[in-house]
Amino acid sequence: MEADDLITATLSLPHGELRLLQPRESAELPDDGGVEWAPLVPYWSVLWRSGIALAHELGRRRLDGVRVVELGCGLGVPSLAASRSGAAVLATDASAEAIALLPRNASGSGIELDTAQVDWESPARLLARAPFDLVLAADVLYERASVAILLELLPRLGGETVLADPGRSAAGAFLEEARRRWRVSESTRDGIAIVRMRHTRFTTRRAHMT
């Protein structure tokens, strides 16, 4: 992506300011509408409110040595916040463009993390690196098809998941089933639901996000 196609967005987070390169066309369509607002640009390139809310949650704690993976990272705000809090982070997305831009944003903020292009329906490369201590996901339930995929995938990745959602219609179905399967606790930040799920498949070092 050419430099002329990018602008710089600045976020204030608990562990310091974060400067992000973002596609110009996406910045012109900020995520400040209703929860069912659909952008006219690729999803990965939007600065989602859920990602910012989850980054603030992560920024409140030290995650030294905790192994973290983010699903559907997009611009990677939660991944960058987790790394700055001390975690060893793998940021993943199905979009090659997202995975190409994220290392530039990490380097620009003096942050180190790993990236991988991953399709949830073909997660072998991701599962080979499991278990993780903490799985992150921000605003990944905007399609109903994602519900069954995530219910199957999350407990295979690690013992704890923290998910942020602005109220997508598919999130209700996901949470209803998640409460049956796992220990779930919920809170809100700036109108975004922060959902913590404890799985029992793995015994891993806990990030204690409660």
PAZAVO-548608 format. One line per field, with one value per residue (C-alpha): z negated, x negated, y. Coordinates in Angstrom, 1 decimal. Layout:
w = c(Z / ...)
u = c(X / ...)
v = c(Y / ...)
REM end
This chain:
w = c(0.0 / 1.1 / -1.5 / 0.2 / -0.5 / -4.2 / -7.0 / -10.7 / -13.5 / -17.1 / -20.1 / -23.7 / -25.7 / -29.3 / -28.4 / -26.1 / -22.8 / -19.8 / -16.2 / -13.4 / -9.7 / -8.3 / -4.7 / -3.9 / -2.6 / -5.8 / -8.0 / -6.2 / -7.4 / -11.2 / -13.2 / -15.1 / -13.8 / -14.9 / -15.6 / -12.3 / -10.2 / -7.4 / -5.9 / -2.2 / -2.7 / -3.8 / -7.4 / -8.4 / -7.6 / -10.0 / -13.4 / -15.2 / -18.6 / -19.9 / -19.2 / -21.0 / -24.0 / -24.2 / -24.0 / -27.0 / -29.0 / -28.1 / -28.8 / -32.5 / -33.2 / -32.9 / -30.7 / -31.0 / -29.3 / -28.5 / -25.1 / -23.2 / -19.9 / -18.3 / -15.7 / -13.0 / -14.1 / -11.3 / -12.3 / -15.4 / -18.2 / -20.8 / -19.7 / -19.9 / -23.4 / -24.6 / -23.3 / -25.0 / -28.2 / -28.0 / -26.1 / -23.3 / -20.6 / -17.4 / -15.4 / -12.8 / -10.0 / -6.8 / -4.9 / -3.4 / -3.4 / -7.1 / -7.8 / -5.6 / -7.3 / -11.0 / -11.2 / -10.0 / -12.8 / -15.4 / -14.3 / -14.3 / -17.9 / -19.0 / -19.5 / -18.6 / -17.6 / -15.2 / -12.4 / -10.4 / -7.6 / -8.9 / -7.6 / -10.5 / -8.3 / -7.7 / -11.1 / -11.0 / -11.1 / -14.0 / -16.0 / -15.5 / -17.7 / -20.4 / -23.3 / -24.0 / -27.4 / -26.1 / -22.9 / -21.8 / -19.4 / -18.7 / -16.6 / -14.8 / -14.9 / -12.2 / -10.1 / -11.4 / -9.8 / -12.3 / -15.3 / -14.8 / -13.6 / -16.7 / -19.1 / -17.7 / -17.4 / -20.6 / -23.1 / -20.8 / -21.0 / -24.7 / -28.1 / -28.1 / -25.6 / -25.8 / -23.2 / -22.5 / -20.7 / -20.0 / -19.8 / -16.5 / -15.8 / -15.6 / -19.0 / -20.8 / -19.3 / -20.1 / -23.7 / -24.4 / -23.4 / -25.0 / -28.4 / -28.1 / -27.4 / -29.4 / -32.4 / -31.1 / -32.7 / -31.0 / -31.5 / -29.3 / -28.3 / -26.3 / -25.1 / -24.1 / -25.7 / -27.1 / -27.4 / -29.2 / -28.6 / -30.5 / -28.6 / -30.2 / -27.3 / -28.3 / -31.5 / -30.7 / -32.5 / -33.1 / -32.1 / -34.7 / -32.8 / -35.4)
u = c(0.0 / -1.4 / -2.2 / 0.2 / 3.1 / 2.4 / 3.1 / 1.9 / 4.5 / 3.5 / 4.9 / 4.3 / 4.0 / 3.1 / -0.5 / -1.0 / -0.1 / 0.3 / -0.1 / 1.5 / 1.2 / 4.7 / 6.0 / 7.3 / 10.7 / 11.4 / 10.6 / 13.3 / 15.8 / 15.3 / 17.1 / 19.3 / 22.7 / 25.2 / 24.0 / 25.2 / 23.4 / 21.5 / 18.5 / 17.9 / 14.3 / 12.6 / 13.5 / 9.9 / 9.1 / 11.7 / 10.6 / 13.4 / 14.7 / 14.5 / 10.8 / 10.2 / 12.3 / 10.4 / 7.1 / 8.0 / 8.9 / 5.6 / 3.7 / 4.8 / 2.7 / -0.8 / -0.9 / -4.6 / -5.4 / -1.8 / -1.3 / 1.5 / 3.2 / 5.6 / 8.2 / 9.3 / 6.8 / 7.4 / 5.4 / 4.3 / 5.0 / 5.6 / 2.5 / 0.4 / 1.7 / 1.1 / -2.5 / -3.1 / -1.8 / -4.5 / -2.8 / -4.3 / -1.7 / -0.7 / 1.7 / 3.7 / 6.1 / 7.4 / 6.5 / 3.0 / 3.2 / 3.9 / 0.9 / -1.3 / -0.4 / -0.5 / -4.3 / -4.7 / -2.4 / -4.2 / -7.6 / -6.4 / -5.3 / -8.4 / -6.4 / -7.3 / -4.9 / -4.4 / -1.8 / -0.2 / 2.4 / 5.0 / 8.4 / 10.5 / 11.9 / 8.3 / 6.6 / 3.9 / 1.0 / 2.6 / 3.4 / -0.2 / -1.2 / 1.4 / 2.1 / 2.0 / 2.6 / 5.0 / 7.1 / 8.4 / 11.1 / 12.7 / 15.9 / 15.6 / 19.3 / 20.7 / 21.5 / 23.7 / 21.4 / 18.7 / 20.7 / 20.2 / 16.6 / 15.6 / 17.4 / 15.3 / 12.0 / 11.7 / 11.3 / 8.7 / 6.5 / 6.2 / 7.8 / 9.1 / 10.7 / 11.6 / 14.0 / 15.2 / 18.5 / 20.7 / 23.9 / 23.8 / 26.9 / 24.7 / 23.1 / 26.3 / 26.4 / 22.7 / 23.0 / 26.1 / 24.2 / 20.9 / 22.7 / 23.7 / 20.2 / 17.8 / 17.4 / 18.5 / 18.3 / 19.3 / 18.8 / 19.1 / 16.7 / 17.9 / 20.9 / 18.9 / 19.5 / 16.3 / 16.8 / 14.4 / 14.6 / 12.7 / 12.3 / 11.2 / 9.5 / 6.0 / 4.3 / 2.4 / 0.9 / 3.8 / 3.8 / 6.5 / 8.5 / 11.2)
v = c(0.0 / 3.4 / 6.1 / 8.4 / 6.0 / 6.1 / 8.5 / 8.5 / 8.0 / 8.5 / 6.7 / 7.4 / 4.1 / 3.3 / 2.4 / 5.4 / 6.8 / 4.6 / 5.9 / 3.9 / 4.0 / 3.5 / 3.5 / 7.0 / 5.7 / 3.9 / 6.8 / 8.7 / 6.2 / 6.0 / 3.4 / 5.8 / 4.8 / 2.1 / -1.4 / -2.7 / 0.0 / -1.7 / 0.1 / 0.5 / -0.5 / -3.7 / -4.6 / -5.0 / -1.4 / 0.2 / 1.5 / -0.4 / 0.8 / -2.8 / -3.0 / 0.3 / -0.9 / -4.2 / -2.4 / -0.3 / -3.4 / -5.0 / -1.8 / -1.8 / -4.9 / -6.3 / -9.4 / -10.2 / -13.5 / -14.3 / -15.9 / -14.1 / -14.7 / -12.2 / -13.5 / -11.1 / -8.5 / -6.0 / -2.9 / -4.8 / -2.4 / -5.1 / -6.9 / -3.8 / -3.0 / -6.6 / -6.5 / -3.2 / -4.7 / -7.4 / -10.2 / -12.3 / -11.7 / -13.5 / -11.3 / -13.1 / -12.1 / -13.6 / -10.4 / -10.3 / -6.5 / -6.3 / -8.6 / -6.5 / -3.2 / -4.3 / -4.8 / -1.2 / 0.0 / -2.1 / -0.8 / 2.8 / 2.5 / 0.5 / -2.7 / -6.2 / -8.9 / -11.8 / -12.0 / -14.7 / -14.8 / -17.3 / -18.5 / -19.8 / -22.5 / -23.8 / -23.2 / -25.9 / -23.4 / -21.6 / -24.7 / -25.9 / -23.0 / -23.6 / -23.5 / -19.8 / -18.3 / -15.7 / -15.5 / -12.0 / -11.2 / -7.8 / -7.4 / -10.7 / -11.7 / -9.6 / -12.7 / -15.6 / -18.1 / -17.1 / -18.4 / -22.1 / -21.7 / -19.7 / -22.0 / -24.9 / -23.0 / -21.1 / -23.9 / -25.5 / -22.4 / -22.0 / -21.7 / -18.2 / -15.8 / -12.2 / -11.0 / -7.4 / -6.9 / -3.8 / -5.7 / -7.6 / -9.8 / -12.9 / -12.2 / -13.1 / -16.6 / -17.0 / -15.9 / -18.1 / -21.2 / -20.0 / -19.7 / -23.3 / -24.5 / -22.3 / -20.0 / -16.6 / -13.2 / -9.9 / -6.2 / -3.1 / -0.3 / 2.7 / 0.7 / -2.3 / -5.7 / -7.3 / -11.0 / -13.3 / -17.0 / -19.7 / -23.0 / -26.3 / -28.0 / -26.6 / -25.8 / -22.6 / -19.7 / -17.4 / -13.7 / -13.0 / -10.5 / -10.3)
REM end
